Amino acid sequence: MWSLRRASVSFRKQGLNDITAQVCFTTAELSSYCFEGYVIGGNGTAKRDLSVTTFHKMTCDPPSPFKGSLSFSALAGTKSSRENDDVLDEFSELNSFKTSGSIQEGNVGNESELESESEKCDEDLEGQQGEVGLSDTATRIGGTIQGQMSSPELCKALLVASRNSVCHVMDKWVEEGNALTRADIHMVLRYLRQRKLYAKALKVSEWLESSNHIEFTELDYSGQVDLIAKVHGLQVAEARIEKIAESFRNERVYQALLANCVSTFNMRKSEEVFKKMTDLRLPISCFTCNQLLLLYKRTDRKKIANVLSLMEKENVKPNLFTYRILILVKGQCDDIAGMEEVIETMKNDGVEPDVSTKCLIARIYIRCGLNEKGEAMMKDMESDPEGEKSWAFTNLLPLYAILGKEDEVSRIWKLCESNPRLEQCAAAIGAWGRLKNIEKAEEVFEIMTSKYPNMSSKKYSSLLNV
C-alpha cells in the first residue's frame, strides 16, 4: 500500500503541500478518520497528524461543474452486460479533462471529438463500479444465481404495467400457479434495473417483503435501500435503514446508501454516512474506499491522499477498480509519468489490467499525443484471452479511427464481420463516420439492422451522429 501511496502522489493542487491530513488513532486500531476538518470517527480518540508532504506534488486543475449521475450496472461483472446496450449507465464526466498542448493535429479532429472520446474513459470506469463488491447489494436478490428465468412473460407483463398495478401483476402471476424462484426474482429485478424502471423494481421488492414470498436477507434489504434512494431520495432511504432489523443492518445496507450519496456527488452526506459506518464499527471494505475515491475524484482531489492513508492503516487491499480511478485521475492531470507508476504498482501487487483498463490507458496516451504508446497498448488488447477479444474489438474500432488508421479499422471490422455483436456494429459505424467513410458506415448499419431488427432506438443514433 505504501508503494501505491507513493505512486499516487498527493493528488493535491500545487501550493497545498503544507496541508496535513489528520488521522485519528485509538491505542488498538484506527477507529475514526478526519477529512480536512470534518471528523469521521468515534469518541475518546487521540489524534496525531500524518503529513502528506511525503507525497510528490501534482498540478491539477480543480474539477469543473458536472451534470449527470452514476448508478449500478444491473449486470456488472458479467459478459452479457457488455452485450446489452441498456445495461451500463452512461454519462459524461471528463469535461474537466485538460486539453494537452501535446495533442497532435489529426489525432483528434476537433475539441468536440476530444470531449466525446474523453467521456468514454469515465463511462468505462463508472460502468464497472458494480464489480467492486456491491453488485450483489445493488442488483441481486441473494446468492449466486445461474441459469435463465423460467419464463420471460412476467418481465413483459411488468414492462407494460403501470407502476400502481405492479403488485396486481405479481399476485396474478402467483395465483395462476407460475413459478417464482429466487432466480426468477433476480432476473425480474435485473430486467427492470437495466431499463431504469427503478420505481417498478421497488414495487416488486416491497411486494416480496409484504407477501412473505421469500425470506428477506441482508442482500434483499440492501437492494431495497438502493432502489428507495433512487426513487424517493437519500433521506427516505436513510429512514428505511433505521426500520430494518438490527441483525440485517450491516455494512451492505450502508454501502448502498453511501453509493447513492456518491452518485449525486453529495460530499457532506457521503461523509456523514461514512461517519455512521465507523461509529457502528462496521468493516471498512475496498468498495467503501473506492466510493470515497469516486467522490473526491470529482469534488476534492486533495482528499484522495487521505483515503489512501486510510486504506493503508486499515490494511484494505486496493483492487482493479481502485487503480482505474487513480489512473484516470492521473490522466485528467496529464501526469503520464505518475500514471505509469500507478500501473507498475498495480502489476507489482498482482492486479492485472483488463481490457477496459487497457482501453482507458490507451485513450489517455492518445489524448496526450503519445500515439506509439497508445498503439502498443492497443496491440496488447488484441492479445487478451478469447473471451475478452469481442470487448477489445469494440474499443479498438474507435481508437484506430481517432488515429486516422483506416486500414486498422478495416482489419478489426473484418474480424467481427462474420458474426458481429450489436456494440461492435455501433462502434464500427462511429469509426467509419469519424474517418468520413459514409458508405462503409451505411453498410455496417444495414448489417446491424438486419441482424438485430429489435434493437433499441439508441443504436440508430450511431448513424444519425455520422
Secondary structure, DSSP 8 states (H G I E B T S, - for coil): -HHHHHHH-----TT-TT-EEEEEE-SSS--EEEETTEEES-SS-EEEEEESTTS------------------TTTTSGGGGT-TTTS------TT----TT--BTTBSSHHHHHHHHHHHHHHHHHTGGGGTTHHHHH-SSS---S--S-THHHHHHHHS-GGGHHHHHHHHHHTT----HHHHHHHHHHHHHTT-HHHHHHHHHHHHHHTSS---HHHHHHHHHHHHHHH-HHHHHHHHHHS-GGG-SHHHHHHHHHHHHHTT-HHHHHHHHHHHHHTT----HHHHHHHHHHHHHH-GGGHHHHHHHHHHTT----HHHHHHHHHHHHHTT-HHHHHHHHHHHHHTT----HHHHHHHHHHHHHTT-HHHHHHHHHHHHTS-HHHHHHHHHHHHHHHHHTT-HHHHHHHHHHHHTS--HHHHHHHHHHHHHTT-HHHHHHHHHHHHHH-TT--HHHHHHHHH-
